């Protein structure tokens, strides 16, 4: 069974602070995706990282895929209250496709206080 | 262009009952996946349907079954409900790329 472990599980910070969420596994994934989910809604895709060592930036969010394609991180700079939500990482197994089975981490609940 | 839609939004059932959840995929998408998300957890893959057949299945018992119709919409059926089946059930549709998730159906089993 391929498992993804996210840390921390909960994060409560003040507006303007920086934060990093980690997603780790002992298994290799062909790609990793990061989603954000708000209450009453389904997860919304933020980014997909495919190549080991890849770094992608989306405004104040920076995503990194580990060299060995077993781990990933999400860094948010100068967090804002609008960043509040559940952040999920999801892996696609080697040989799988982005439209196939996704293996999700347990999520990180982020709360940004004004 | 409507996204993925699911019905009903909320549902309350008692143990032992059966439930059917429905999903309409995003326009142009032919693949539908179902996930179960327990409170405070990440979604877990139940199964995926393509061309009206189950293509992949996760680690869920046979009480969980599904169907896909010629218009690509899909149903998830759960028989003999258990308290532990209480969760948010998410449907995701895709073509040949990214999966798009619906808002989910919140099922409470009493």
Contacts between the chains, C-beta under 8 A, distances in Angstrom:
chain1	res1	chain2	res2	distance
A	1	B	59	7.9
A	4	B	42	7.8
A	6	B	42	7.7
A	35	B	101	8.0
A	40	B	103	6.5
A	41	B	103	5.3
A	41	B	104	7.7
A	42	B	4	7.3
A	42	B	90	5.3
A	42	B	92	7.5
A	42	B	101	3.1
A	42	B	102	5.3
A	42	B	103	5.3
A	42	B	104	5.6
A	43	B	43	7.1
A	43	B	90	7.5
A	43	B	101	5.0
A	44	B	101	7.3
A	45	B	98	5.8
A	45	B	99	7.7
A	45	B	100	7.8
A	48	B	98	7.5
A	88	B	42	5.3
A	88	B	43	7.5
A	90	B	42	7.6
A	98	B	94	7.6
A	98	B	97	6.0
A	98	B	98	6.1
A	98	B	99	7.2
A	99	B	31	5.7
A	99	B	94	3.7
A	99	B	95	7.2
A	99	B	96	6.5
A	99	B	97	6.3
A	99	B	98	7.3
A	99	B	99	5.8
A	100	B	48	6.8
A	100	B	56	6.2
A	101	B	33	7.4
A	101	B	45	4.7
A	101	B	48	6.8
A	101	B	56	5.3
A	101	B	58	6.7
A	102	B	33	7.9
A	102	B	35	7.9
A	102	B	43	7.6
A	102	B	45	6.4
A	102	B	99	6.9
A	103	B	45	7.2
A	104	B	35	7.9
A	104	B	42	3.4
A	104	B	43	5.0
A	104	B	44	7.1
A	105	B	42	5.3
A	106	B	40	7.6
A	106	B	41	5.4
A	106	B	42	4.9
A	107	B	40	7.6
A	107	B	41	7.0
A	107	B	42	4.9
